[in-house]
Amino acid sequence: MTERISIGQLYPNTIPPASTRRTTIQQPVSTSGKPSFQKLLQEQYVRISHHAEVRLKERGIQLQPEQLDKLSTAIDKVAAKGAKDALMLLNGNALIVNVPNRTVVTALDGNSMNEHVFTQIDSAIFIS
């Protein structure tokens, strides 16, 4: 009578508890061995939210392709440090970026930054 009861012995026809189940999540695999277009898009490009688009237009900020490349590189750097939301200063303009989504959330020009308090960021980077 000193036998141990293990999970599954007491009620053998029931589903085991979640803590003992092993589940695997399959990632989509490309057939050619190359990364999928969606994965490349997520890793390489910077997205701009609708709110940020409106702010960029209102404040007359235009981001050139080389600036977007610098921004992408900066996002990679802060992501490597574990940042979630970063203040990025680029050519006198401030951009708040959600790092995991690689999305510019809002933008400010030099005049709008005067005495502006930035909250809910965990990192900052100056991009030259």
C-alpha positions in Angstrom: 0.0 0.0 0.0 3.0 2.3 -0.2 2.8 2.7 -4.0 3.0 6.2 -5.4 0.2 7.5 -7.6 1.4 9.5 -10.6 -0.5 11.8 -12.8 -2.7 9.8 -15.1 -3.0 6.8 -12.8 -5.8 8.2 -10.7 -8.0 9.1 -13.7 -6.5 7.3 -16.7 -9.0 8.4 -19.3 -8.8 12.2 -18.8 -6.7 14.8 -20.4 -3.5 15.5 -18.4 -3.2 18.9 -16.8 -1.7 21.7 -18.8 1.5 21.6 -16.7 2.3 18.1 -18.0 1.2 18.6 -21.6 3.8 19.4 -24.2 2.8 21.6 -27.0 4.9 22.8 -29.9 4.2 25.8 -32.0 5.1 25.3 -35.6 6.7 28.2 -37.4 6.0 28.6 -41.1 8.9 27.2 -43.0 9.7 28.4 -46.5 10.2 25.7 -49.0 13.3 27.3 -50.5 15.2 27.6 -47.3 15.3 31.3 -47.5 13.5 33.5 -44.9 9.9 34.4 -45.8 9.1 37.8 -47.2 7.0 38.6 -44.1 10.0 37.8 -41.8 12.3 40.0 -43.9 9.8 42.8 -43.8 9.5 42.6 -40.0 13.3 42.6 -39.5 14.4 45.1 -42.0 11.9 47.9 -42.3 10.5 50.7 -40.1 6.8 51.1 -39.9 5.1 54.5 -39.2 1.9 54.6 -37.3 -1.1 56.6 -38.5 -0.6 59.0 -35.6 3.1 59.5 -36.5 2.2 60.1 -40.1 -0.2 62.9 -39.1 2.5 64.4 -36.8 5.2 64.2 -39.5 2.9 66.1 -42.0 1.8 68.6 -39.4 5.3 69.4 -38.4 6.8 69.3 -41.9 9.2 66.5 -41.1 10.3 64.4 -44.1 12.3 61.2 -43.6 14.6 60.4 -46.5 15.5 56.8 -47.3 19.0 57.2 -45.8 17.5 58.5 -42.6 15.1 55.5 -42.5 18.2 53.2 -42.9 19.9 55.0 -40.0 16.7 54.6 -38.0 16.5 50.9 -38.7 20.1 50.4 -37.6 19.4 52.4 -34.4 16.3 50.2 -33.7 18.5 47.1 -34.1 21.0 48.6 -31.6 18.4 49.4 -28.9 16.6 46.1 -29.5 19.9 44.3 -28.8 20.0 46.1 -25.4 16.4 45.0 -24.6 14.6 48.3 -25.2 10.8 48.4 -25.6 10.1 52.1 -26.3 12.9 54.4 -27.3 13.3 58.1 -27.9 15.4 58.5 -31.0 16.9 61.9 -31.9 17.5 62.2 -35.6 18.6 65.5 -37.3 17.0 67.7 -34.6 13.7 65.7 -34.7 12.5 63.4 -31.9 10.9 60.1 -32.8 9.3 57.7 -30.2 9.6 54.2 -31.5 8.0 51.0 -30.3 11.1 48.7 -30.7 9.5 45.2 -30.8 7.1 46.3 -33.5 9.7 48.5 -35.3 7.0 51.2 -35.4 7.4 55.0 -35.1 4.7 56.0 -32.7 5.0 59.8 -32.8 7.3 62.5 -34.0 8.3 66.0 -32.9 10.3 68.7 -34.5 12.9 70.9 -32.8 10.3 73.6 -31.9 7.9 71.1 -30.4 10.6 69.6 -28.2 11.1 72.8 -26.2 10.5 71.9 -22.5 8.7 68.7 -23.6 8.7 65.8 -21.1 9.1 62.4 -22.6 7.4 59.6 -20.6 7.0 55.9 -20.9 10.3 55.4 -22.7 13.1 53.1 -21.4 15.9 54.2 -23.7 17.2 57.0 -25.8 19.6 57.2 -28.7 21.2 60.0 -30.7 21.5 59.2 -34.4 24.0 61.2 -36.3 
